[in-house]
Amino acid sequence: MVPHTAAKHELLKTYLDRWFPILGLDFRGQPGRINYIDGFAGPGEYDRGEIGSPQIAIQSALAHVQSGNLLPNVEINFIFVESKPEFARNLAEKLSQLQVPSHFKVKVIQGEFADVVGSILDDIQARGGALAPTFAFVDPFGFSGIPFELMQRILSHRKCEVYINIMVEFINRFLQHPDEDVVAHFPRTFGTDEVLEIPLQAGDRVRAILELYKRQLSLPAKYVGRFDMHGRKDQHTYSLFFASNHPRGFQKMKEAHWKVDKANGGKFS
Ligand SMILES: C[S@@+](CC[C@H](N)C(=O)[O-])C[C@H]1O[C@@H](n2cnc3c(N)ncnc32)[C@H](O)[C@@H]1O
């Protein structure tokens, strides 16, 4: 596992360690439900047996059950979406080995994040319902399959937040790709054609890409934070954007950022 993946997992774990008890205790003994969605779940393990993001989330929730902060009145829907059939199978097998309480509903869905979560939201909309409080972790490898419209739809529901990996180095490299089909992904990912103007402008392109994505997320979310991941030779590889409408969630994510980057609270290199 590369060091910035370990840092990404530490950020996720640190935030979830704060998020689960806040939402879990929010129901004050009444029946309730929360959703944890991992839209690009992966195979559930890395080369040296390190666990993937799905187990990190389940382990965080389990620790809160043990400490009494997640009571059986709150059902937790864990929805793990993975497009590769063999990865989805492997993940389902790994997760089936975990001992979880009956109020944890763990589902691995083989499919595309945008289709799976889009149809969950369509069903809710058709019933005139609302999405239960949700944390959606969106961790693609690349820049397609993460339509901005979907982030907007998730964020339009109360107590729903997204944590998105924007692979800025890739995006910068591919923005001027000669194949129109490749370039056509960008307006969908950013929710605006303005992204196509970035290569035509003078100045720092990476900065312009990140500022545009932040501006877009600020339309549906009051609070938007960013954590930058740098690779070898300190090149800026990707940024994790957190978007929420809740000051407390934002404060907790900032705490997670400061825990991983004690100097500046926003970068791992
Ligand atoms: C960066 S990895 C995820 C790593 C995982 N979140 C973790 O931290 O352990 C991205 C995963 O998304 C899967 N994937 C690619 N496109 C997808 C899509 N459109 N919908 C769902 N999964 C997808 C890939 O097969 C890959 O396993």
PDBQT file of the ligand as one rigid body, heavy atoms in Angstrom, charges set to zero:
ROOT
HETATM    1  C1  LIG A 301      -9.172   3.549  -5.677  1.00  0.00    +0.000 C 
HETATM    2  S1  LIG A 301      -9.955   1.991  -5.684  1.00  0.00    +0.000 S 
HETATM    3  C2  LIG A 301     -10.884   1.977  -4.194  1.00  0.00    +0.000 C 
HETATM    4  C3  LIG A 301     -10.109   1.726  -2.979  1.00  0.00    +0.000 C 
HETATM    5  C4  LIG A 301     -10.938   1.613  -1.708  1.00  0.00    +0.000 C 
HETATM    6  N1  LIG A 301     -11.860   2.743  -1.567  1.00  0.00    +0.000 N 
HETATM    7  C5  LIG A 301     -10.028   1.557  -0.490  1.00  0.00    +0.000 C 
HETATM    8  O1  LIG A 301      -9.641   2.635  -0.002  1.00  0.00    +0.000 OA
HETATM    9  O2  LIG A 301      -9.680   0.473  -0.029  1.00  0.00    +0.000 OA
HETATM   10  C6  LIG A 301     -11.253   2.179  -6.865  1.00  0.00    +0.000 C 
HETATM   11  C7  LIG A 301     -12.128   0.944  -7.063  1.00  0.00    +0.000 C 
HETATM   12  O3  LIG A 301     -13.287   1.328  -7.781  1.00  0.00    +0.000 OA
HETATM   13  C8  LIG A 301     -13.620   0.327  -8.732  1.00  0.00    +0.000 C 
HETATM   14  N2  LIG A 301     -14.412   1.025  -9.774  1.00  0.00    +0.000 N 
HETATM   15  C9  LIG A 301     -13.973   1.613 -10.912  1.00  0.00    +0.000 A 
HETATM   16  N3  LIG A 301     -14.991   2.238 -11.540  1.00  0.00    +0.000 NA
HETATM   17  C10 LIG A 301     -16.103   2.052 -10.773  1.00  0.00    +0.000 A 
HETATM   18  C11 LIG A 301     -17.452   2.503 -10.846  1.00  0.00    +0.000 A 
HETATM   19  N4  LIG A 301     -17.866   3.272 -11.846  1.00  0.00    +0.000 N 
HETATM   20  N5  LIG A 301     -18.305   2.174  -9.868  1.00  0.00    +0.000 NA
HETATM   21  C12 LIG A 301     -17.877   1.397  -8.812  1.00  0.00    +0.000 A 
HETATM   22  N6  LIG A 301     -16.609   0.941  -8.691  1.00  0.00    +0.000 NA
HETATM   23  C13 LIG A 301     -15.725   1.284  -9.637  1.00  0.00    +0.000 A 
HETATM   24  C14 LIG A 301     -12.297  -0.236  -9.163  1.00  0.00    +0.000 C 
HETATM   25  O4  LIG A 301     -12.455  -1.563  -9.654  1.00  0.00    +0.000 OA
HETATM   26  C15 LIG A 301     -11.484  -0.178  -7.876  1.00  0.00    +0.000 C 
HETATM   27  O5  LIG A 301     -11.592  -1.370  -7.152  1.00  0.00    +0.000 OA
ENDROOT
TORSDOF 0
